[in-house]
């Protein structure tokens, strides 16, 4: 085993721990954010702004974190994200105590930095990966978030009960637990992510004239890199848009909160658990064919879910599972393709740009989905999502058939 292989194994072990901690913290906050904001403001509209604030926070974090990673390595960038998230979660708990939804929304922007750090960690796993195993390394990091994402929402209620025993409002408990989990993730990165994988990767190549900023990287991206960036943004936007309105659609059909929760939990579990499979496929079949599979799954999911009556939970669950698989395939294959499309020194800028596009797309996807369902119907949303993914599918199929990449 080479020194680089040994460092890579250590990196993946550290990331597995931080992904569980970070994903659990994010899931707890997301599970209660909308409800708490709506109660504090006595407005469902403000409740909807809670998730948007967290997504925008992740987007705002993407580019500064990329610049910090390019200059100083992955470790400071991840510590910054988890640290800012911990502060945001603590301030959110204070906002609940004060009964201020204004402070809560501001705090959730900081909270979103931890979500951004957890999302960007998949690229850290790719820094030292062998080219033939790069997609699998990305997938393993994505897969590690499964435990936290599934278990996290179930910790919100116990955390609330602990807060009540301490004399605090029940809504403060989940955010305090998120703050602790983000703080632990930051400490694990700071202590154990050594040597820094990006620093090691840079040392293995000839010195470059300097790193590019994200805008300059976009201009210099090859066609494969732009396809990867577009695929990442589209799969994430489609997932957020369709998923955000599915609980509303089910509620209109009379589904209980328990049934809705089962469908959402199945969707979240499928997002992460399928990562290793798509990573293996991307390494064996190629990045672009798996990106095509992701786009095809999104198209299929939008058709199955869009045609489902609001009371048909099994069909909606099947559609949400396929949507999750499409997201997983797109993120794993797209991340690997983008990483190998740029030089090592420019990876952080390109990857930061991809996370910015994904989070901005997610925020817009949620807003547009709400408008489409309000103006037309959930079925219309399925059509919009399906037709939006078709160009990506056709481009990937053409590139694969012509062996362009």
PATIMI-691524 format. One record per residue (C-alpha): residue in one letter; x, y, z. Coordinates in pm, whole numbers, plus 50000, padded with zeros to 5 digits. Layout:
N
aXYZ;...
//
This chain:
405
x500005000050000;x501405034249905;x501485064250137;x498735080849933;x496535049949966;x497025050150343;x496115087050364;x493055081250145;x491785053750376;x492215076650675;x490405104650493;x487445082250410;x487185070250771;x487185105950902;x484625116850646;x482365087550735;x482205099851095;x481665136351005;x479005127450748;x476975109051012;x477305137851258;x476685165151001;x473795147750827;x472075141151160;x472445177651260;x471095189950927;x468195165350928;x467145175351281;x467075212251193;x465275206950863;x462695184451030;x461555211651272;x462545244051096;x459425249250888;x457055241251175;x458855262751433;x459115292751201;x455415289851111;x454415288251477;x456605317651582;x455335339551297;x451815325051289;x452305322750913;x452735292950681;x454535315750434;x457255323250690;x457435286050764;x458305279850401;x461045305950421;x462885285750687;x464075258650449;x464865284650184;x467045303750431;x469075272350509;x469495264050139;x470605299650064;x473085297150351;x474615266350190;x474825285149859;x476445315750018;x478995293250191;x480035275149872;x482325300549706;x484135314250018;x484725278450131;x486125269949788;x488525299249802;x489645289250151;x490165253050041;x492215264149739;x494395285849959;x494705265750280;x493295230850220;x490115211450284;x490405210450663;x489955248050729;x487055249650482;x485165221150649;x485865234650998;x484535268650886;x481335253150754;x480595231051053;x481645258651294;x479365284251131;x476565258551133;x477065252551505;x476845289851574;x473745292351356;x472065263351536;x472835278751876;x471445312451766;x468355294451629;x467795279451975;x468075314252125;x465565327051866;x463075300651982;x463585311352343;x463065347852244;x460105339252021;x461645358051726;x461145343651379;x463275371651232;x466315360251431;x465495324151346;x465635330250971;x468975348251002;x470305319751216;x469185294050959;x471365310850695;x474375303050917;x472915268550986;x472985262250611;x476785265050610;x476965231250785;x474695216150521;x477025230650258;x480065215850430;x478445181650447;x477565183450078;x481065194449976;x482705166150172;x482105142549879;x484795161349687;x487255157049973;x486905119649928;x487875123149562;x491105142949611;x493415112849657;x491265085749503;x492665064749221;x490985075048892;x489445040448857;x487955042949209;x487095079949221;x483345076049177;x483245049049443;x485105071749686;x482575099449623;x479765074349667;x481115061349998;x481075096450141;x477515101550018;x476495067750157;x477935075550500;x475315102850541;x472525076750533;x472595069550905;x472515106051008;x469865115850754;x467505087850858;x468125088451234;x468345126451268;x464615135251243;x463815108751505;x466105126651753;x464145159251735;x461435148351978;x463795134552249;x465905166152219;x462765187252267;x461825167652579;x465285173152726;x464925210452658;x461595211052843;x463205194353146;x465835221953139;x463125248353142;x463505257752775;x460895257952496;x460525224252328;x461625238951992;x465015249252130;x466085213352197;x466535201451837;x468655231551746;x470845227352055;x471445191151957;x472315202251602;x474815227051744;x476485199251945;x476645175851643;x478095202951415;x480635211951683;x481705175551711;x482035172951333;x484275203851330;x486465189351606;x486815155851427;x487905173251106;x490315196151290;x491925167851484;x491945138651242;x491865151350882;x495655151650866;x497465153750634;x495115175450433;x494105155250122;x494045184949885;x497505196049999;x498825160949936;x497165159949592;x498665193649497;x502125182449606;x501965153949356;x501625177049055;x503805203848904;x503335238849055;x500685259448873;x500665296148793;x497795301349037;x494265291049107;x491355304948910;x488235319949058;x484965301848999;x483865324248709;x487195319348534;x486985281848592;x483545281048428;x484945297948119;x487795273048097;x485765241748174;x485835215447898;x482545202247762;x482635172548002;x482975195948300;x480065217648187;x477935186548135;x478805175048487;x477965209048634;x474655210348448;x473795174748549;x474505181348916;x472385212848920;x469505197448727;x469255165048928;x469335184349255;x466815210449139;x464425183649012;x464725164149336;x464015194049561;x461195207149342;x459225174749316;x459935163049670;x458995196149831;x455415194249703;x454825156949752;x453845159850123;x451385187750031;x449915166249752;x449525136749991;x447935158450260;x445295169750010;x444455132949959;x443935127350328;x447195109150403;x448185109250770;x451415125050890;x452695090150963;x452195079050601;x453775111050472;x456705105450707;x457225070150578;x457325082250216;x459765110250300;x461995086950504;x462055061750218;x463055089449979;x465865102050204;x467205067050267;x467225059449893;x469125091849819;x472165080650015;x471975042750038;x472205037549661;x475445057649636;x477915028149638;x476005010549359;x476125040949133;x479755047149227;x480675011849118;x478705016348796;x480345049848720;x483815034648762;x482955004348547;x480655019348279;x481835055348275;x480635088048427;x478435099748139;x476405067348104;x475575068148477;x474705105048451;x472315094448173;x470835068248405;x470305095348663;x468475117448416;x466355087748298;x465405079548656;x464355115648716;x462165114548403;x460625081348512;x460075093648867;x458335125448752;x455975104748538;x455155079148807;x454725104649085;x452985130448867;x450335105448755;x449705093049110;x446425103049277;x446985122149601;x445715092449805;x447935066549634;x450845064949880;x452475033549729;x452755049149380;x454035081849526;x456565062449736;x457765044249423;x458115077249240;x460025093049529;x462375063149551;x463165065649179;x463675103149218;x466135096549499;x468015071049287;x468195096449003;x469625122349240;x472185097549372;x473325086749025;x473575122748907;x475495134949212;x477965105949222;x478705104848848;x478565142648805;x480915149049098;x483475124148970;x483275137848616;x483655173948731;x486605165448956;x488605149248677;x487695176348424;x489895202748591;x493435204948723;x494005197549092;x494655233849179;x491365244749020;x489215217349170;x488005237449474;x486795266249255;x484945243149014;x483485222649298;x482425253849487;x480685266149174;x478865232949144;x477625234649504;x476515270649449;x474545260249140;x473035230349320;x471855250649620;x470575280049418;x468825255349189;x467325237749489;x465975270349630;x464515280549293;x463155245449241;x461185247149563;x459755281449478;x458865272449118;x457305239649228;x455015258049466;x453955282249194;x453265254148943;x451185233849188;x449245264649302;x448555276548948;x447975242348789;x448475209148969;x450945183749104;x450585164648776;x451695195848590;x454745197548815;x455595161848716;x455435171448350;x457645202048404;x460275182048593;x460235153748338;x460605176448036;x463335196448211;x465425164848258;x465015152947898;x467735175447745;x470265161947995;x469245126347911;x469525132047535;x472895149647567;x474335121347778;x472995094647543;x474475112347241;x477845117047412;x477905080547518;x476975067447173;x479595089147006;x482155081947279;x482755119347306;x484135115147659;
//
